[in-house]
Amino acid sequence: MRRLLRPLWVLLALIFLLEAWLWDRVEPIIARIVALIPLPRLKAWFADRVEHLSPGLTLIVFAVPVVVLFPLNLIVAGLLAHKYFVGATALIVLHKVLGVGIVAFVFDVTRDKLLQMDWFRRLYEFVLDLRARAMALVAPFKLAIQHWIKRFRRRGSPGFIQRLRRRMQASR
């Protein structure tokens, strides 16, 4: 049974790592864009307000972007149902970028308060541990792909092409 479930676990790990990779790549870009917003007073005001909230209320503040962005999922489902694949894809990308940007900003401001709650801290540590396990699970496959690419590049070298031409001419 474990052998049958292993591909499923690898697939789930790959999906999880893809999301984490996207987060790692997009979050700094979104952070720069957010930093360019000419509203430093609004940012400072928001951070000040969160500082005075309890951890429970901070969790509500953290959940607001998810609730606000959820209707975009329904719109995407409607677009897909009506076979507007390009529009749905564009909206999914917009949803991801907006979601990462807003959630990254809000999480950055609310992280300290949220980590005061034991269950949230355990969940946060669990997700970090899950990410490390997923990376460990995918590492052998990643290494094999890197070796394959290196071997393919070596074969694609000019010397390989010349040897291949000589063999083709010799066989004529």
C-alpha positions in Angstrom: 0.0 0.0 0.0 2.9 2.4 0.8 4.3 1.8 -2.7 1.0 2.8 -4.2 0.7 6.0 -2.1 4.3 7.1 -2.7 3.6 8.7 -6.1 0.6 10.6 -4.5 2.8 11.9 -1.7 5.5 12.9 -4.2 2.9 14.8 -6.3 1.5 16.5 -3.2 5.0 17.5 -2.2 5.7 18.9 -5.7 2.5 20.9 -5.6 3.4 22.2 -2.1 6.9 23.1 -3.2 5.6 24.8 -6.3 3.4 27.0 -4.1 6.3 27.7 -1.8 8.6 28.4 -4.7 6.1 30.8 -6.2 5.8 32.5 -2.8 9.5 32.8 -2.5 9.9 34.3 -5.9 6.8 36.6 -6.0 6.8 37.8 -2.4 10.0 40.0 -2.7 8.6 41.5 -6.0 5.2 42.3 -4.4 7.0 43.6 -1.3 8.9 46.1 -3.6 5.6 47.1 -5.2 4.0 47.6 -1.8 7.0 49.6 -0.7 6.5 51.9 -3.7 2.9 52.7 -2.7 3.1 56.4 -1.6 1.1 55.7 1.5 3.7 55.2 4.3 1.3 56.9 6.8 -1.3 54.3 6.0 1.2 51.5 6.4 2.4 52.9 9.7 -1.2 53.4 10.8 -2.1 49.8 10.0 0.9 48.5 11.9 0.1 50.7 14.8 -3.5 49.5 14.9 -2.5 45.8 14.7 0.0 46.4 17.5 -2.8 47.3 19.9 -5.1 44.4 19.0 -5.3 41.1 20.8 -4.0 38.0 19.0 -7.6 36.8 18.3 -8.5 40.1 16.7 -5.3 40.0 14.8 -6.3 36.6 13.4 -9.5 38.2 12.0 -7.4 41.0 10.4 -5.2 38.3 8.9 -8.2 36.4 7.5 -9.8 39.5 5.9 -7.8 39.3 2.7 -8.7 35.7 2.2 -12.4 36.5 2.6 -12.1 39.5 0.3 -10.3 37.6 -2.4 -12.5 34.5 -2.3 -15.1 35.8 -4.8 -12.4 35.8 -7.4 -12.4 32.0 -7.1 -16.1 32.0 -7.9 -15.6 34.2 -10.9 -12.8 31.9 -12.2 -15.1 28.9 -11.8 -17.8 30.8 -13.8 -15.3 31.6 -16.5 -14.1 28.0 -16.7 -17.7 26.8 -16.9 -18.3 29.1 -19.9 -15.0 28.0 -21.5 -13.2 31.3 -21.2 -9.9 29.6 -20.4 -7.6 32.6 -21.2 -9.6 35.0 -19.0 -9.8 32.4 -16.3 -6.0 31.9 -16.5 -5.4 35.6 -16.4 -7.7 36.0 -13.4 -6.0 33.1 -11.6 -2.6 34.8 -12.1 -4.0 38.1 -10.9 -5.6 36.4 -7.9 -2.3 34.7 -7.0 -0.3 38.0 -7.3 -2.9 40.0 -5.3 -3.2 37.2 -2.8 0.5 36.9 -2.2 1.0 40.6 -2.1 -1.8 41.3 0.4 -1.3 38.2 2.5 2.5 38.8 2.6 2.0 42.4 3.7 -0.7 41.5 6.3 1.3 38.5 7.6 4.4 40.6 8.0 2.5 43.1 10.1 0.6 40.5 12.1 3.1 37.6 12.5 4.4 38.5 16.0 0.8 38.7 17.4 -0.3 35.6 15.6 2.6 33.6 16.9 1.6 34.4 20.4 -1.3 31.9 20.0 0.0 28.4 20.7 -2.1 26.7 18.1 -1.1 29.2 15.4 2.6 28.9 16.3 2.3 25.1 16.1 0.5 25.3 12.8 3.2 27.7 11.5 6.0 25.4 12.7 4.1 22.4 11.1 4.0 24.2 7.8 7.7 25.0 7.9 8.4 21.3 8.9 6.1 20.1 6.1 8.0 22.3 3.6 11.3 20.8 4.8 10.0 17.3 4.5 8.6 18.0 1.0 12.0 19.3 -0.1 13.6 16.2 1.4 11.1 13.9 -0.4 11.6 15.7 -3.8 15.4 16.1 -3.4 16.4 12.7 -5.0 14.2 13.5 -8.0 15.6 17.0 -8.3 19.1 15.6 -8.2 18.3 13.0 -10.8 16.9 15.7 -13.1 19.9 17.9 -12.6 22.2 15.0 -13.5 20.1 14.3 -16.5 20.3 17.9 -17.7 24.1 18.0 -17.1 24.5 14.8 -19.1 22.2 16.1 -21.9 24.2 19.4 -22.1 27.4 17.4 -22.3 26.0 15.4 -25.2 24.9 18.6 -26.8 28.4 20.0 -26.8 30.1 20.8 -30.2 32.4 17.8 -29.8 29.3 15.5 -29.6 27.8 17.0 -32.7 31.1 16.6 -34.7 31.4 12.9 -33.6 27.8 12.3 -34.6 28.4 13.9 -38.1 31.5 11.7 -38.5 29.6 8.6 -37.6 26.8 9.5 -40.0 29.3 10.1 -42.9 31.2 6.9 -42.1 27.9 4.9 -42.4 27.2 6.2 -45.9 
